[in-house]
Amino acid sequence: MPRPKPTACLALADGTIFQGVGFGATGDTTAELCFNTAMTGYQEIMTDPSYAGQIVTFTFPHIGNTGTTPEDDEAREPFAAGMVVKWDPTQPSNWRATGTLQDWLRKNGRIGIGGVDTRRLTRAIRQQGAPHVALAHDPDGNFDIGALVARARAFKGLEGLDLAKDVTCAQSYRWDEMRWAWPDGYPTREGKGHKVVAIDYGAKRNILRCLASAGCDVTVLPASATAEDVLAQNPDGLFLSNGPGDPAATGVYAVPMIQQVLEKSDMPVFGICLGHQLLALALGARTVKMNHGHHGANHPVKDHETGKVEITSMNHGFTVDSQTLPAGVVETHTSLFDGSNCGIRMADRPVWSVQHHPEASPGPQDSYYLFERFSKAMAARS
């Protein structure tokens, strides 16, 4: 059967054009384009605040077939700017579905394009780096290709951008929801726990759930929180969350806070993703932009202290330059894909972080023990 008239267009800054069938919201947007290799969890991926400023190409073709449900949102809204898929989304076939992907995207103002050769697109991203793109959806199929290419070329990219301020919470709040459990969903944590301050640079809900399930009484503070704000909570531990954008830009205000907390307190500190990069900056290392980043749920990471290889979930476009780690900071984990840094710790204090996502939403749970390690470190200090 012949394909219908294109109703969506993806324009790369180099002039390459991909046309397909649009779904979700209409209009256009510009962003950096990345690809994600996960086979499940498209809703969690789209609502991960770390994807702010990016459009996601899904390498797995079956996107939309499980529908959507509010239980799977990792944040208050989708932060990814749009999505690119091979096959047009089908009607959902899952007992948990409460709606379709198409309607969910439309309601949340996000654009999707189907019918794209995602293998070709993924190869281009790997070879040339994450491109700047413009994505448009018009049901009538009217596109100004030249204008879309010009918009893609005008996009300034993610380097130098502090996006954490755009996705963080507006004010502090308490979190007591735990990990999903059959058959009742998300239980509520009860009783006393280790007092943890979690800095929200774009925190995923399942990270907070994992902290609660590990016995933590969690208070979430905005990304702009100062050391005084943190210490005023009299916490047993500090958690630094994931998030989007350039860590060096967010570090302008985040790094002094982390350094002051480390100077004034010996509490355990645990960071994930952007939080990992910010901790590294606070300890004296540097971060760099990657060619196309790591995005997926099948990334092998080696723990050099145990020799164990963990299959992990990742989502980052910047990385810690391990060559700049100062004395007293140990590299604990590296990627077996490209050797890039995936974890550090201070040699003489319970302060550590990892690049990957141990909360596994979506993804494997090989690294969940890190939350329990954090809880044990706080228990040892009390």
Secondary structure, 3 states (H helix, E strand, C coil): CCCCCCCEEEEECCCCEEEEEEEECCEEEEEEEEEECCCCCHHHHHCCHHHECEEEEECCCCCCCCCECHHHCCCCCCCECEEECCCCCCCCCCCCCCECHHHHHHHCCCEEEECCCHHHHHHHHHHHCCCEEEEEECCCCCCCHHHHHHHHHHCCCCCCCCCHHHHCCCCCEEECECCCECCCECCECCCCCEEEEEEECCCCHHHHHHHHHCCEEEEEEECCCCHHHHHHCCCCEEEECCCCCCHHHHHHHHHHHHHHHHHHCCCCEEEECHHHHHHHHHCCCEEEEEEEEEEEEEEEEEECCCCCEEEEEEEEEEEEEHHHCCCCEEEEEEECCCCCEEEEEECCCCEEEECCECCCCCCCCCCCHHHHHHHHHHHHHC
